[in-house]
């Protein structure tokens, strides 16, 4: 018979572990976003969370494991914001692309910690984290391709490797975002969106412009 978790002040052991886990994720994002991953020690993360190091190792094997979970949490958050924007947009290529880009760039500019994590601190940590990063980028590329094709917004069927095109678009937008962040978001967000939108519209217009 499964052993039930003890309750403490109205909370079960599992619930309190879950709460500590969330505290550590939030603290990890804050410390990494402000100090950078290299300077984010277990001690500093625990101090930010208001927990002892014993509770850190209850949830994570090491700093890299925390980084991976923080990254996955924030990419899910970003994806949810983009999906909501896609759902609310008009069903044409320009409006659809603009809505997703608006959600993407607004999320970064409104959340500098998330921007630093997603654009800079996730890079070059280890082979494992690099793999996680490229998996996430591929997921975004697959998502955008699936949505545009299901809505009939883009026809690049004559391009031999369409997946490469969508991966390239995601990579290009990320590079635009990095440049924007490095200039302290100096350019108006609408200008950044239009620069990125150009790439998507150019890609979807490729077939029409291609000599027959």
FIRO-865432 format. One line per field, with one value per residue (C-alpha): x, y, z. Coordinates in nm, 3 decimals, decimal comma. Last residue first. Layout:
! FIRO-865432
X	X/... $
Y	Y/... $
Z	Z/... $
***
This chain:
! FIRO-865432
X	0,872/1,089/1,052/0,859/0,541/0,735/0,948/0,658/0,635/1,006/1,000/0,700/0,880/1,204/1,029/0,845/1,175/1,251/0,887/0,900/1,220/1,069/0,752/0,961/1,116/1,497/1,701/1,622/1,943/2,159/2,267/1,901/1,820/2,121/2,020/1,660/1,774/1,987/1,688/1,478/1,742/1,760/1,383/1,381/1,667/1,487/1,182/1,388/1,571/1,241/1,132/1,414/1,360/1,173/0,883/0,641/0,702/0,334/0,252/-0,067/-0,276/-0,388/-0,247/0,072/0,134/0,062/0,275/0,569/0,559/0,548/0,824/1,053/0,974/1,047/1,374/1,480/1,398/1,599/1,889/1,890/1,865/2,155/2,363/2,272/2,405/2,717/2,797/2,754/2,817/2,485/2,204/2,324/2,279/1,940/1,711/1,861/1,926/1,579/1,410/1,582/1,499/1,124/0,918/1,157/1,182/0,811/0,724/0,964/0,805/0,444/0,491/0,666/0,374/0,120/0,329/0,354/-0,021/-0,100/0,145/0,048/-0,327/-0,570/-0,621/-0,463/-0,614/-0,494/-0,147/-0,118/-0,221/0,031/0,305/0,234/0,229/0,559/0,727/0,609/0,721/1,059/1,073/1,011/1,256/1,528/1,466/1,477/1,804/1,963/1,866/2,031/2,339/2,359/2,372/2,168/1,848/1,534/1,644/1,985/1,845/1,662/1,984/2,131/1,904/1,607/1,518/1,492/1,746/1,976/1,935/2,032/2,333/2,449/2,410/2,629/2,515/2,832/2,882/2,506/2,481/2,440/2,096/1,916/2,102/2,007/1,643/1,589/1,746/1,533/1,216/1,323/1,426/1,093/0,911/1,100/1,034/0,661/0,671/0,855/0,591/0,313/0,478/0,522/0,155/0,042/-0,204/0,058/0,258/0,101/0,287/0,301/0,096/0,271/0,151/0,000 $
Y	2,927/3,198/3,214/3,520/3,334/3,052/3,289/3,495/3,285/3,330/3,704/3,742/3,558/3,753/4,090/4,011/4,019/4,375/4,470/4,327/4,515/4,842/4,783/4,714/5,059/5,037/5,098/4,762/4,782/4,771/4,417/4,320/4,430/4,246/3,934/3,963/4,000/3,688/3,502/3,609/3,473/3,140/3,096/3,179/2,938/2,655/2,731/2,716/2,400/2,227/2,313/2,104/2,063/2,394/2,332/2,302/2,660/2,736/2,956/3,062/2,751/2,744/2,395/2,490/2,802/2,623/2,318/2,526/2,754/2,459/2,268/2,573/2,629/2,263/2,284/2,581/2,385/2,085/2,317/2,457/2,115/1,989/2,290/2,219/1,863/1,969/2,215/2,581/2,730/2,914/2,916/3,244/3,446/3,464/3,254/3,343/3,710/3,753/3,574/3,801/4,107/4,029/4,302/4,334/3,959/3,883/4,177/4,045/3,700/3,812/4,071/3,813/3,575/3,844/3,977/3,631/3,577/3,928/3,904/3,550/3,586/3,435/3,726/3,685/3,565/3,205/3,314/3,545/3,269/3,036/3,298/3,345/2,969/2,928/3,190/3,019/2,680/2,831/2,973/2,641/2,456/2,711/2,701/2,321/2,312/2,576/2,377/2,065/2,272/2,399/2,047/1,733/1,929/1,888/1,766/1,909/2,260/2,172/2,082/2,410/2,598/2,799/3,168/3,145/3,424/3,270/2,930/3,075/3,254/2,937/2,721/2,969/3,190/3,369/3,159/3,164/3,541/3,788/3,941/3,687/3,395/3,514/3,587/3,275/3,057/3,219/3,145/2,785/2,752/2,880/2,649/2,348/2,462/2,473/2,126/1,992/2,152/1,991/1,650/1,675/1,761/2,109/2,208/2,328/2,011/1,701/1,371/1,201/0,884/0,549/0,341/0,000 $
Z	-6,421/-6,272/-5,890/-5,770/-5,676/-5,513/-5,307/-5,172/-4,855/-4,788/-4,853/-4,623/-4,344/-4,384/-4,406/-4,084/-3,897/-4,003/-3,941/-3,588/-3,507/-3,629/-3,429/-3,117/-3,138/-3,173/-2,859/-2,702/-2,496/-2,810/-2,716/-2,679/-3,035/-3,178/-2,989/-3,112/-3,473/-3,424/-3,284/-3,582/-3,820/-3,637/-3,651/-4,022/-4,088/-3,910/-4,122/-4,442/-4,338/-4,271/-4,624/-4,772/-5,146/-5,199/-5,436/-5,145/-5,041/-5,006/-4,711/-4,537/-4,594/-4,231/-4,173/-4,359/-4,153/-3,827/-3,900/-4,022/-3,720/-3,482/-3,661/-3,646/-3,279/-3,203/-3,397/-3,184/-2,868/-2,986/-3,069/-2,716/-2,551/-2,762/-2,659/-2,297/-2,326/-2,517/-2,241/-2,146/-2,490/-2,529/-2,271/-2,122/-2,440/-2,612/-2,396/-2,058/-2,128/-2,276/-1,986/-1,734/-1,946/-1,928/-2,096/-2,391/-2,440/-2,410/-2,635/-2,899/-2,913/-2,880/-3,155/-3,373/-3,341/-3,425/-3,715/-3,872/-3,860/-3,981/-4,275/-4,377/-4,356/-4,107/-3,872/-3,531/-3,203/-3,227/-3,339/-3,039/-2,799/-2,966/-2,927/-2,558/-2,500/-2,688/-2,472/-2,155/-2,282/-2,369/-2,018/-1,845/-2,068/-1,993/-1,618/-1,630/-1,822/-1,600/-1,291/-1,431/-1,512/-1,157/-1,012/-0,941/-0,902/-0,690/-0,345/-0,427/-0,399/-0,081/0,096/-0,030/0,209/0,089/0,066/-0,313/-0,369/-0,110/-0,273/-0,610/-0,459/-0,285/-0,593/-0,776/-1,062/-1,175/-1,489/-1,558/-1,581/-1,298/-1,351/-1,568/-1,414/-1,065/-1,151/-1,360/-1,092/-0,823/-1,019/-1,076/-0,712/-0,585/-0,826/-0,689/-0,333/-0,408/-0,564/-0,261/-0,038/-0,239/-0,225/0,151/0,193/0,289/0,564/0,807/0,748/0,597/0,585/0,248/0,218/0,192/-0,100/0,000 $
***
